[in-house]
Amino acid sequence: MTLHGMEHALSGEYDIAHGDGLAALLIEWMKFTESVRKDRFKQLGKNVFGESDGIAATEKWLQKIGMDSRLKRLGVKEEDFDKLSKNVLKTGFWVAMNPVSLDKESISGIYKRSY
């Protein structure tokens, strides 16, 4: 759910399909969350992709299906990250449920790394 809240700010500001925005953010969100979801991501890799590294396997799969876009390619402007991060916290109440605490700086960091 928390990743969806981060994406809603993007598609609310830009003409981006929800799935494209999710795909662009997914890998960096997984990396940010890995410290508390390591076992879950390993299970994903093993059970879905037959690989030990779920994040790398997911990234490879996104590339294979042509969903490995970056925010820059989707037309997001880097100077909007601060505004987008504030909007996430204002409208995406469920970000409080993220397994690793999300604040304006961490959300902006995920956007930056997804750029």
C-alpha positions in Angstrom: 0.0 0.0 0.0 2.7 2.5 0.8 4.3 2.3 -2.6 0.8 3.1 -4.1 0.7 6.3 -2.0 4.0 7.3 -3.4 2.8 6.7 -6.9 -0.5 8.5 -6.4 1.4 11.7 -5.9 3.1 11.1 -9.3 0.0 10.3 -11.3 -1.8 13.1 -9.6 0.8 15.6 -10.8 1.7 14.0 -14.2 0.0 12.1 -16.9 1.4 8.8 -15.8 -0.4 5.5 -15.7 -0.5 4.0 -12.2 1.3 0.8 -13.3 4.1 2.7 -15.0 4.7 4.8 -11.9 4.6 1.8 -9.6 7.1 0.0 -11.8 9.4 3.0 -11.8 9.4 3.1 -8.0 9.3 -0.5 -7.1 13.0 -1.5 -7.1 14.1 1.5 -5.1 11.2 1.1 -2.6 12.2 -2.6 -2.2 15.8 -1.7 -1.6 14.7 0.9 1.0 12.5 -1.6 2.7 14.8 -4.6 2.4 16.3 -4.2 5.9 13.0 -5.4 7.4 11.7 -7.5 4.5 14.8 -9.4 3.5 13.2 -12.9 4.1 10.0 -11.8 2.2 12.0 -10.6 -0.8 14.1 -13.9 -0.7 10.8 -15.8 -0.8 9.6 -13.7 -3.7 12.8 -14.5 -5.6 12.6 -18.2 -4.8 8.9 -18.8 -5.2 8.2 -16.6 -8.2 11.4 -16.4 -10.1 13.4 -19.4 -9.0 16.3 -17.1 -7.9 17.7 -16.2 -4.5 17.7 -12.4 -4.9 14.1 -11.3 -5.2 15.0 -7.7 -5.9 17.4 -8.5 -8.7 14.9 -11.0 -10.1 12.1 -8.5 -10.0 14.3 -5.9 -11.7 15.3 -8.4 -14.4 11.6 -9.3 -14.9 10.6 -5.6 -15.3 13.3 -5.2 -17.9 12.1 -8.3 -19.8 8.5 -7.0 -19.9 9.5 -3.5 -20.9 8.4 -1.9 -17.6 11.8 -0.8 -16.4 11.1 2.9 -16.8 12.7 5.6 -14.7 10.9 8.7 -13.5 12.9 10.8 -15.8 11.6 8.9 -18.8 8.1 9.3 -17.5 8.5 13.0 -17.6 8.8 13.7 -13.9 10.8 16.8 -13.0 13.5 16.4 -10.4 12.7 19.8 -8.9 9.2 18.5 -8.0 10.5 15.8 -5.6 10.1 18.0 -2.6 6.5 18.9 -3.5 5.6 15.3 -4.4 7.0 14.0 -1.1 4.9 16.6 0.8 1.9 15.5 -1.1 2.5 11.8 -0.3 2.5 12.6 3.4 -0.6 14.8 3.1 -2.7 12.5 1.0 -1.3 9.0 1.6 -2.1 8.3 5.2 -1.1 4.6 4.8 2.6 5.5 4.3 2.6 5.4 8.1 2.2 1.6 7.8 5.4 1.2 5.8 7.7 -1.3 7.5 10.5 1.2 7.5 9.6 4.8 8.6 8.9 7.1 5.6 9.4 10.8 6.0 9.7 13.6 3.4 13.4 13.0 3.0 13.2 9.2 2.6 10.3 9.5 0.1 12.3 12.2 -1.8 15.3 9.8 -1.8 13.3 7.0 -3.3 12.1 9.4 -6.0 15.7 10.5 -6.6 17.1 7.0 -6.8 14.2 6.1 -9.2 15.0 8.9 -11.5 
